[in-house]
Amino acid sequence: MRTTTGYSGAQIALHWLITILIPLAWLSGEGAEDALDAIREGGTAGFVPHVAFGLAILALVAVRILVRLGRGAPAAPGRPGSLPVLAADWGHRLIYLLMVAVPLGGISVWFLGLRVGDIHGLAANILMLVVLGHALMALYHQYVLKDGLIRRMMRAG
């Protein structure tokens, strides 16, 4: 993958939009369970925010991946191959994997009727933990290391 000196405006917008949608999807999960139970009992669900959030996340992540493949992304700060840089790279890979896998798991439950809701919920919890760790590391860079890392995701470069 190409490396650039900064993120594009599209990459930044997608990052923050997905950042808002992931906790919204996570927080609305119980409502989807209730709606699914109602459907299984012969009722209807109407609009289910959790499903809408999940589908939006999957669509936006697909666009984000295509943009990243086409434009590239800045390298993690630090010495290439060092433990912090490797951790950042693999952490980002894990986030991308979960941002695709969790909505696909939800699609498997909601639209395909597969009984993988527990796995979907566990993966969603793991995604939230990894995303929170990602945010904490960004704050660590900003306020402890004072290396201006967060600016890369605030201003196109």
C-alpha positions in Angstrom: 0.0 0.0 0.0 1.2 3.5 -0.8 2.2 5.9 2.0 1.3 9.5 1.9 2.1 12.4 4.2 -1.5 13.0 5.2 -5.1 11.8 4.9 -7.4 13.3 2.3 -10.6 15.1 3.2 -12.6 12.1 2.2 -10.6 9.8 4.4 -11.0 12.2 7.4 -14.8 12.5 6.8 -15.2 8.7 6.5 -13.1 8.2 9.7 -15.2 10.5 11.8 -18.6 9.4 10.4 -17.7 5.7 11.0 -16.4 6.8 14.5 -19.9 8.1 15.3 -21.8 5.1 13.7 -19.9 2.3 15.5 -21.0 3.4 19.1 -24.5 4.1 17.8 -24.7 0.6 16.4 -23.3 -0.9 19.5 -25.7 1.0 21.8 -28.7 0.1 19.7 -28.0 -3.6 19.5 -30.5 -4.6 22.2 -33.3 -3.0 20.2 -32.4 -5.1 17.2 -32.6 -8.2 19.4 -36.1 -7.2 20.5 -37.2 -6.5 16.9 -35.8 -9.9 15.8 -37.7 -11.7 18.6 -40.9 -9.9 17.5 -40.4 -11.0 13.9 -39.7 -14.6 15.0 -43.0 -14.5 16.9 -44.9 -13.5 13.7 -44.9 -9.7 14.3 -43.2 -6.9 12.4 -40.2 -4.8 13.4 -40.6 -1.5 11.4 -37.5 0.6 11.2 -34.6 -0.8 13.2 -31.8 1.7 13.8 -29.2 -0.9 14.6 -29.6 -2.6 11.2 -29.5 0.8 9.5 -26.3 1.8 11.4 -24.7 -1.6 10.6 -25.5 -1.4 6.9 -24.2 2.2 6.8 -21.0 1.2 8.5 -20.4 -1.6 6.0 -21.0 0.6 3.0 -18.8 3.4 4.4 -16.0 1.0 5.3 -16.1 -0.4 1.8 -15.7 3.1 0.4 -13.0 3.8 3.0 -11.0 0.7 2.0 -11.2 1.6 -1.7 -10.1 5.2 -1.0 -7.2 3.9 1.2 -6.1 1.4 -1.5 -6.1 4.2 -4.1 -4.6 7.0 -2.1 -2.6 5.3 0.6 -2.2 6.4 4.2 0.5 8.0 6.3 2.9 5.6 8.0 2.7 5.2 11.7 5.1 7.5 13.6 8.2 5.9 14.8 11.0 3.6 13.5 9.7 1.2 10.8 9.6 -2.3 12.2 9.7 -1.2 15.8 7.1 -2.7 18.3 5.0 0.4 18.5 4.8 0.8 14.7 4.0 -2.9 14.3 1.3 -2.7 17.0 -0.2 0.4 15.3 -0.2 -1.4 11.9 -1.8 -4.6 13.2 -4.2 -2.7 15.4 -5.5 -0.9 12.3 -5.8 -4.1 10.4 -7.8 -5.6 13.2 -10.1 -2.6 13.2 -10.7 -2.9 9.5 -11.3 -6.6 9.8 -13.9 -6.1 12.5 -15.5 -3.2 10.8 -16.3 -5.6 7.9 -16.9 -8.8 9.9 -19.3 -7.4 12.5 -21.8 -5.9 9.9 -21.5 -9.1 7.9 -22.3 -11.1 11.0 -25.3 -8.8 11.5 -26.5 -9.4 7.9 -26.1 -13.2 8.6 -28.5 -12.9 11.6 -30.9 -10.3 10.3 -31.3 -11.1 6.6 -30.2 -14.7 6.4 -31.6 -16.0 9.6 -28.4 -17.7 10.8 -28.2 -18.2 14.5 -24.8 -16.5 14.9 -26.1 -13.6 17.1 -23.8 -14.5 20.0 -20.7 -14.4 17.7 -21.9 -11.2 16.2 -22.4 -9.6 19.7 -19.0 -10.9 20.9 -17.2 -9.5 17.8 -19.1 -6.2 18.3 -17.8 -6.0 21.9 -14.3 -6.8 20.7 -14.6 -4.0 18.0 -15.7 -1.5 20.7 -12.7 -2.5 22.9 -10.2 -2.2 20.0 -11.7 1.1 18.9 -11.5 2.4 22.5 -7.9 1.3 22.7 -7.2 3.1 19.4 -8.8 6.3 20.7 -6.7 6.0 24.0 -3.5 5.6 22.0 -4.4 8.7 19.8 -4.9 10.7 23.1 -1.7 9.3 24.4 0.1 10.5 21.3 -1.6 13.9 21.5 -1.2 14.7 25.2 1.7 12.6 26.5 4.0 12.3 23.4 2.8 15.6 22.1 3.6 14.6 18.5 0.5 16.1 16.9 -0.7 12.7 15.6 -4.4 13.7 15.9 -3.9 16.6 13.6 -3.5 14.1 10.7 -7.1 13.1 11.2 -8.4 16.7 11.6 -6.9 18.5 8.6 -6.4 17.2 5.1 -2.8 17.0 4.1 
